[in-house]
Amino acid sequence: MTAMPARAFARETDTRGFDLSADRDTLYRDGIVGLKGAFSRDWAESMREDMMTAFWEAIQRPGGAVGRGPRRWYVEIHPQAFRGFVDLVTHPWVAGMCEAVCGPDYEIVEIGFDTPFQGAKRQPWHRDFPSPRDTYEARRITSLAFNLTGIDVTPDMGPFEIASGTQWDDGRTWKHEMFPPQEVWDRFEERGVKKYPHAGDISCRSALTVHRGTTHNSPIARPVLVLGVDAPGAGHAALHDLMVTQDYYDALPQSVRDHLVCRVVDKLVPVTQKHDIEGLVMGAE
């Protein structure tokens, strides 16, 4: 993969500002919170271009794109393959939410994207990994997933659906501690909210909040960027392998280097993904 230098994009952050304390409260209540218009549409279009370029490269090599059900893939990328990486991780709302939820020593552990195409099926309700004791007992969120859509989402584009408040569910009796049995799905259906973000919006969620992708009938692909952040000790860096070249690392702001968990390498090699959610491959309907 060709390394791309960090590049600043014009940002059109919502001039009304935001209340991090209130947004943290919303996250703790609902399991998800969003910021409208965090980036310009031009910035979002460049992000979409980078995601689709990375997808067509990844799909051609073993382990490059991991199935998340029929016609749906997840791809992990190098930070420098996404021209807006520095813009994203230094955005005041993103950095502010990371610190407010995961503490001042938060860790950036993952960058990737999910891409459903026409024909993608509805996924089973799931969370992205088992809940730690800190969450199901102490009710503390120790990891975050930021999502940014590459296009304006419409009802035929398999919108993301999330069951509000379910980040606190224990889940230890579920299959792989991630997939609740169908006999309890009614509860998630009642709480389920489909999301229709526009390009430039950001959402921040606990990956433990039960969610699913829905049926994608549109001929237009819907790539969604994912930025994964941990509190110290959460351990999800072991599931990923962020790497950057020395020149790219040296050019990063110190505020980014302080939080980025990565290998510094002479030459980038393709990412072989370690986090394969097996239940999504066979469970879509």
C-alpha positions, 0 to 999 in steps of 0.5 A, a space after each residue: 500500500 502506498 503511504 499517504 502523508 497526513 493532510 489537513 482538510 478544511 473543517 466546518 465544525 458546528 459553530 454552536 459548539 458542544 457540551 462534552 459533559 452532556 454528551 458523555 451522559 448521553 453515551 452512558 444512558 443510550 450507549 451512543 451519542 453523535 455530533 452533526 456536521 463535524 466535518 465538511 462534505 468535501 472532507 467526508 468525500 475524501 474519506 469515502 475515496 480513501 475507504 473505497 480505494 483501500 477496499 479494492 486493494 484489500 479484497 484482492 488479498 487473503 485476510 485483507 477484507 473480513 466478511 461480516 455477512 453476505 456482501 458486507 466486509 470489514 477492512 483495517 487500514 494503516 493510519 496514513 492510508 487515510 488522509 484525514 486521520 490527523 484531522 479526525 483524532 485531533 478533532 476537539 469533540 473526538 479527543 474530548 470524548 476520548 478523554 472524558 470517557 477513557 481518561 487522559 491516557 486513552 489509546 487509539 488502537 484501531 482504524 478501519 471501515 465497514 462496507 455493505 453493498 447491495 444484497 447485504 443482509 440483516 445481521 443478528 443482534 450482537 456486540 463487537 466483543 465480550 463485556 468486561 467486568 468493569 462494564 457489566 458490574 461497575 458500569 464503566 465504559 472502557 472502549 469507544 467506537 467512533 463512526 463516520 459515514 462516507 455518504 448520506 444514509 437513506 432507508 434503502 442503504 441498510 442503516 445501522 440499528 442500535 438497541 439503546 441502553 444495552 451496553 450494560 447487559 451482562 452477556 456472559 451466557 450469550 454465544 461467544 458472549 456477543 450474540 444474544 439468543 433469538 428468544 430475547 430479541 424482542 427486547 432489542 427490537 423494542 429499543 432498536 433505533 435506525 440511524 441516518 447520518 449525513 456525510 460529515 457527522 460523527 457518532 461515538 458509541 460503546 461497541 458493547 451496545 447491542 446493534 446490527 446492520 440492516 438489509 442493504 437494497 441500494 446499488 450504492 455502497 455505504 462505507 463507514 469509518 471506524 476509529 477504535 479507542 481504549 482506556 488503559 488496560 482494556 486490551 483491544 490493541 492486541 486484536 489489531 496491528 496499527 503500523 506507521 512509517 518513521 517519517 509519518 510518525 515523526 510528522 504527527 503532532 505530539 498529541 497524536 503520538 501520545 495516544 497512538 498504539 502502533 508499530 513504527 516500521 521501515 515499510 508498511 505491509 498489508 494488514 492481516 486482520 486478527 478480529 474476526 466476528 465469526 457469528 456475523 458470517 453465518 448469522 445474517 438473514 
